[in-house]
Amino acid sequence: MPETTPPSPRPLLLQGNEAMVEGALYAGCRFFAGYPITPATEISEVMSLKLPALGGTFIQMEDEIASLGAIIGASLAGVKSMTATSGPGFSLMQENLGFAVMAEVPCVVVNVMRAGPSTGLPTHVSQGDVQQARWGTHGDHPIIALSVSTTWECFALTVKAFNLSETYRTPVIILSDEVVAHTREKIVLPRPGELQVLERPRPGAPPEWFIPYEDTPRGVPPLPAFGEGYRYHVTGLVHDVRGFPTERPDEIAPLLNRLFRKISQHFHDIQMVEEYLTDDAELLVIAYGSVARSARRAVADARAQGLKAGLLKLITLWPFPRRLVEPHLGRVRAVLVPELNRGQMSREVKRVNQGMTKVETLNRIDGKLITPGEILARLQALSGK
Amino acid sequence: MADVTKLIHKYLRHEKKFPHVWCPGCGNGIVLGALIRAIDRTGFSKDDIVLVSGIGCSGRMSVYVDFNTLHTTHGRALTFATGVKLANPRLQVIVVMGDGDATAIGGNHFIHAARRNLNLTAVIINNSTYGMTGGQYSPTTPYGARSATSMYGNVEHAFSIAELAVTAGAAWVGRGAVYHATLLDQLMEAAILKRGFAVVEVISHCHTLYGRKNLLGGAAEMMRAQKEAAVRVEKAATMTPEELASKFTIGILADRDLPIYTQEYRKIREAARTALAGED
């Protein structure tokens, strides 16, 4: 059997959820643990079909807490790992998500967002978990969260999520939503080698010289797998460079600061946006996920009516891509942030905006997607035409 | 240095974080000693052992030993261990938990790990209380006992951990006590060598908190009480329920050959390869 997904030159008609599985397998994911939940279940189902044929392992755990625990364990044993869930399960995962941040364990967590709070509307679309992705686990911590809006992105950004996770030894969250997850689109899967696939840094020093959490210029210490002879300690406690619990202020601050620095000094690699007709735009729509699809259509329609509209699609939600958003804010007449929540991302835009331009919101929390027409109407109102 | 001490020191991280956090007289050191002696006898290389622990006094054990060590979140040790074992079945994974860790917050993971039957060793140190947080009542605190959160007496009824493991389907279940150090060594070794999910419940004591609140004396008195309350499984079979009322059994409670998860999963891989080979 080939070690990676067989090349598939013919176009396929895939759901977002299915494309995510393909992306994960392409990236080298060989362990998946999950618990059934709408609207993420197809990811588990397809993983259970495909992973064993590649020599990988799928396991259905007793809950989402266990699912994330298992993928952390598998990752520490050297295998790229992933889980997928939706809002209620994502809430349960917050505890172990913090562990993965603190112990610097690469893993990918997919959250196919549905409307909440609580059991909410399991089969309806939402973007209500944007701030939970940022701050859901306790304690001050960095996090990476990517947003997908097409079937292709479900594939390609899952590959990217693994690359970021492995490169920076951090959990990476992929925020999908019910519309993206269940929309079927044409996709041609790339052949092995067409997209970059990165591996975690491995120790170059022999075990007797190895200091597991020593700072490096990149801020990312190498990660040996259990069983390779390094016999180091992994803990969720604040630890010293050797991995052992510490309460010394001169050891605590350097660890926590390094966790932030290893992300912040690689913003250029982590932060991604996609621009559409932004060059001369006077009215800018900032959107992400399924809403970005409506926004793209609305911007095209607005252009047809002579409005200078543009779309800035956020791909990286966290860390918020300030340096990619800020230049636009200083240039446009107004910004519209449509999203399927009460304004979880528009508050970030306003925070960065600092009065440079007018920032308006367009929110739906009724389980329905914002339509192109709704966005277009707001663009028309903003233009004064 | 006595040979037995030398042997234990061979497996400790000397230059690392000592002294340890355990109170003088704690049973955790006896459990650690038994575990190390058992590992030494089984002949596994240090590199092949992964010691996974949860949260609490027992959770700190992973810091002190020179294996691959993983100190997880509270109650979740078995879930991390499941991932480690599935990702690399060659590794010998041993999980150390406390009674609250394994059967309160981690109770669901515990019964499902038993049912699933991975080749894991689970050591549960049962001292009837949450020691690290100050002696609150746990799922194994006896009815009526006083604790930091049951100063008027505990109205809940205790789990019998070993029996719970038997019922949940564990392949091998043993119970020992820190007083019975020789038996404990034997149980640990048998549990590690057992192919399948093996549980060793170790009756221990927390004289600092549980003992003091219930006027049970110091470590020596509480270990003596273990001696008096322990009955060999074989002898218990001949005793009446009334005679066993204030006793606990020690020895091997279950030993059965069950299909091991990783072996079963190999069949799944073969089936998937056959099924998907026809597609492309």
Interface residues (C-beta under 8 A of the other chain):
Chain A: M1 P6 R30 F31 A33 L49 K50 L51 P52 A53 G55 T57 I59 M61 E62 D63 I65 A66 S67 L68 G69 A70 I71 I72 G73 A74 S75 L76 A77 G78 V79 S81 E95 N96 F99 A225 F226 G227 E228 G229 Y230 R231 Y232 H233 V234 T235 G236 L237 R242 F244 P245
Chain B: K16 K17 K46 D47 D48 V50 V52 R60 S62 V63 D66 F67 N68 T69 L70 H71 T72 T73 R76 T79 F80 A81 T82 G83 V84 K85 L86 A87 N88 R90 L91 N108 H109 H112 Y265 I268 R269 A271 A272 R273 A275 L276 D280
